[in-house]
Amino acid sequence: MPPFDTLATFLAISVLITLSPGPDNLMVLSYGLSGGRRSALGIACGCALGCFTHTLWASLGVSAALAAQPTLLTLLKVTGAAYLAWLGIQALCNARVAQVHSHSIAQSAQTWGTHVRRGFVANAINPKVALFFLAFLPQFTQQGDTQISLQLIALGTLFSVQTLIVFGAIALLSGTIGGLLARHEHASIWLDRMTGGLLLALALRLAFDRTTL
């Protein structure tokens, strides 16, 4: 296990990385504004589970094998972009339904588990996250220790927990603001549109980003 000062440095850097604008925290923010705290907390939990999944992949060598296969990276990137685009289209459809009925009806079919799954899939199939864990976690391991895989799992678990805490705070804040805005029907409709547009923009960014190849 890395010493305490190494873990403290790792945790501080991890929090800064988690707070920096990216697809995951923007998803939490947008879903909080448009769907409330419950939706955003579901996305946050899903993203944290996705981070832990990437931890397992890195410790088992799956991420390293993926990094050596540009074709698989491209396929994963396209899949991730398509999924984000699909979520964006769904959000835009929710806004359209809300115009005809009500925002609560448009959101009623979307359970907490649905949002957990959305956050998890969006994170887990993002190749940039896989490559990030592959490059970031080993920098804080004790190279003299033979249990490198266990160190990676410990570090990744710590990263996942802080992700849940940071994203949870973002979810509560944005969800509270979204709840206040949801009292105004037209505001909630435009928040759904904003969420859809943001997800579509993230999909395009991922699709045309060549830094992962």
N, C-alpha and C positions, 0 to 999 in steps of 0.2 A: 504494500500500500504506500502511495506517495506520502511524504511528510506533510505536516499541517500547513507550513508556509506555502508549499506547492499547491495544496488543495485550495488555500485561500486565494492565491493568485488565479488559479483556474476558475474558481467561482466568480471572482470579480470580472474577469474577462468574459466569462460566459453570460453574465447578466448584461454587460454592455452589448454583446453580440445579439442577445435576445431582444434588447430594446431598440436596436438599430432597425430602420424600416426594411421590411421584407414581406414576402407573400404570406407567411404565417400570421405575424402580428397584425398585418393589414386586414386579413380575413377576420381575425378576432374583433378588431375595431369596427369593421363594416357590419358584421353580423350583430354586434352589440347595439349599434346605432339603429339598425333596421329591424332587428328581431328581439332585442331586449337581452337581459342578463343570462337567462336560461340558454338561449341560442349560443351566445358568445362563450359561456362556460363549457358548453358541449364542444365547440370548436377548439377551445384551449386544451381540454382533456384529450381530444383526438390528436392534436399536434404533439402533446407531451408523450403520448403512446407511440406516435410515429418516431419521435426522437429516440425512444428506448429501442424501437425496432432497428433503427440505423446503428445503434450501439451494438446490438447483437450481430448485425451484418458485419460491422467492422471487426469485432472480436473473433468472428468465425472465418474471416477472410473473404466473405462474399463481396464486400465493397472493393477490395483490391482486385478481385477477379473481374468485377464490373468495369473498373477503371481501365483495365487492359483490353476491353472490348468496345471500341468506339461505336460499332453498329448497335450494340445493346444500349449504350448510353443514349444514342439518338432515338431509339425506339422508346425508351423510358421517358425521355424528355417530351416527345410528341404525345405520348399517352398522358403525361401530367398536364400538358397544355390543353389537350382535348377535355380532360376532366374539369379543369378550371373554367374553360369556356362553357361547358355544360352547366356548371353551377351558376355562372353568370347569366346564362339564358333563363335558367329557372328563376333567378331573382327578378329578372325583367318580367317574366310571366306572372310572378306573384304581384308585382306592381300593377299589372294590367287587370288581374283578378280583383285586386283591392279597389280599383276604380269602379267596378261593376257591383261588388258586394261590400265587403269591409275588410280592413287589414287583419282583424282577428281571425276571420274565416280563412283568409289566404295563408295564415301561419299555422292554422289548427292541425293540419296533417303532418307538420314537421315536428316530430318528437325530439326529445333530448338525445336519444340514441342516434337519430338521423344526423344530428350535427356532430356528434362524436365521430361517427363514421366518415363524415365529410372532412373533418379536420385531419383524421388519421390518414385517409387515402391521399389527400392533397400533400401531406408531408412525406408519407412513406414512398411515394412514387416520384418524388423530386430528386433527380440525380445530383443536383447541386448540394443537397443536404447530405447525401451519401458520401460524396467526395469531401465535403467539409469535415465530417466525422472521421473519415479516413486520415485526413491531414492534421486535424486539430488534436484529437485525443492522444495520439502517441507522443506528442511533445511534452506531456506531463507525466509520463510513466518513468519508473525507475528501471533503467536498462539492465542493471545487475540482477534484477529479480527475474526468475524464470517464469513466474505467473503473470505474463504480460496480458493474456486474455482476461484474467480476473481484474487486473488494474483497469483495463479498458472498460469493462462492464461497470466497475465502481465509479469511474469518472463519468461514463455515459449516464448512469443512473442519477448522479448528482446533477448533471446538465439537464436531464429530463425533469427532475423535481423543481429546479429553479425556473425552468420553462413554464411549468404548471403554475407556479406562484406568480411569476411576472405576467404571464398571459391571463391568469385569473384576476389580477388587479386591473389589467386593461379591460377585461370583460365586464367586471363590476362597474367600472367608471363609465365605459361607453354604453353599457346596458342601462345604467341609471339615466344618462342623458337621453338615450333612445326612448326609454319609457316616458319621459317627460314630453318628448316630441311626438310620441305616438298618440297623444291625446288630440292632436290635430291631424285629421285624416289626410290632408294634402301633403303634410310634412312626411308622414310615414310612407306615402306612395313614392315621394321623391327620394327617400332614404333607400327604399328597395331598388330604385333605378340607379342610385349611386353605387350600391353594392354590386349590382349586375355589371355596371360599366367598369368598376374597379377590377372585378374578377376577370372580365374579358381583356382588360389591359394587362393584367398579370399573365394571362394565358399567352397573349401575343409576345410579351417580354420573354417568357420562358421558351416559346417556340423559336424565336429568332436569336436567342442568346447562344453564342458560340464559345463562351468561356468554359463550358463543361466538356467540350470535345477536344 
